[in-house]
Amino acid sequence: MLNNVLMGVQLVLALFMILAIMPQEGKGNFSSDFSGADDASTQAYFKPRGKQAFLLKSTKIVSVLFFINAIALLVANK
């Protein structure tokens, strides 16, 4: 019974993680790799704001819950 509940929670957390990760914008810029421009030093002081900050925080929270639930599933199966 507990195993089924934890598996359902794991599925829901996996869906939330997908929904939190997919809309995020990538940090990498391939044009700077080939042009020799150093964007890393100019963007080091900018923090994500608005939607990006929310998505970043929710990704961290959901991923921690995902791994805690995975460990709980492992313990419940023994």
C-alpha positions as a printed Julia matrix, in Angstrom:
78×3 Matrix{Float64}:
  0.0    0.0     0.0
  2.71   2.45    1.01
  4.72   1.47   -2.06
  1.82   2.39   -4.36
  1.33   5.77   -2.67
  5.03   6.6    -2.91
  5.09   5.55   -6.57
  2.14   7.84   -7.3
  3.88  10.73   -5.52
  7.03   9.98   -7.53
  5.07  10.21  -10.78
  3.51  13.52   -9.77
  6.9   14.92   -8.73
  8.41  13.8   -12.03
  5.68  15.65  -13.94
  6.19  18.78  -11.83
  9.92  18.59  -12.46
  9.35  18.39  -16.21
  6.98  21.34  -16.06
  9.5   23.37  -14.03
 12.55  22.59  -16.18
 11.19  22.81  -19.71
 10.22  26.53  -19.79
 13.61  27.68  -18.46
 15.92  29.52  -20.79
 19.39  28.14  -21.37
 22.4   29.89  -19.88
 24.8   28.93  -22.62
 25.42  31.03  -25.71
 27.24  29.26  -28.52
 28.01  32.47  -30.39
 30.3   33.64  -27.59
 32.18  30.33  -27.75
 33.09  30.87  -31.38
 33.49  34.64  -31.44
 35.87  34.84  -28.48
 33.64  37.22  -26.5
 33.7   36.7   -22.75
 30.05  36.89  -21.66
 30.67  34.92  -18.47
 32.27  37.87  -16.71
 29.55  40.31  -17.77
 26.64  38.07  -16.73
 28.09  36.93  -13.41
 26.43  39.76  -11.47
 22.91  39.36  -12.86
 20.41  37.39  -10.82
 17.34  35.76  -12.36
 14.15  37.75  -11.83
 10.45  37.14  -12.16
  9.51  33.93  -13.92
 13.09  32.64  -14.09
 13.62  33.03  -10.34
 10.35  31.24   -9.6
 11.2   28.39  -11.98
 14.68  28.05  -10.5
 13.37  27.87   -6.92
 10.6   25.45   -7.84
 13.08  23.23   -9.71
 15.31  23.06   -6.64
 12.41  22.26   -4.31
 10.84  19.63   -6.57
 14.17  17.93   -7.27
 14.96  17.63   -3.55
 11.48  16.19   -2.91
 11.95  13.82   -5.86
 15.18  12.39   -4.46
 13.81  12.14   -0.91
 10.82  10.25   -2.27
 13.12   7.99   -4.31
 15.05   7.11   -1.14
 11.75   6.47    0.67
 10.72   4.14   -2.15
 14.01   2.29   -1.83
 13.55   1.87    1.92
  9.91   0.82    1.53
 10.84  -1.95   -0.94
 13.25  -3.62    1.49
